[in-house]
Amino acid sequence: MLLWFERATEFLKTAELKSNEALMVLVEDIFDTVLAIGKCSSEGRIQLMDTFVLQLGHGVSDFRLKISIRLEAVRTFNSMLDIISREGKIKFHLSEEAYSLMLDLARTIMEVGDYEIQVAISEALCRMTDRKTREGLICKWFDEPHANAFKE
């Protein structure tokens, strides 16, 4: 499934296929499948968190993808973060890959220019961390005035 997602999104980044309806439906079906697996199988949820969710998160910050795909990616990402256990979240946010993704998402908030995605990314950053950890990371994600605004 990860390979299909990567391949479909690579095609959607090209000028010729950027608006290809069949590819967009395929990616949306992959998002739906991810959610279905995450809700019905704890083993599947663990595998998705280990392999797919980081790729999904990085898709949110890829400016070559259409805004509609990026918005669905961040919504699916948030839904996955919502159904993992507390221990799973701790393990996830302590990884180097997740830290890199958090920096990527914070940068995207500042550059994306779409309110819905900004809100969804803010939600993702909050879901990826607990309150105590988040307090320390906010200053790494944003410069001082933006960090203070995010805290508020």
Disulfide bonds with the S-S distance in Angstrom:
none
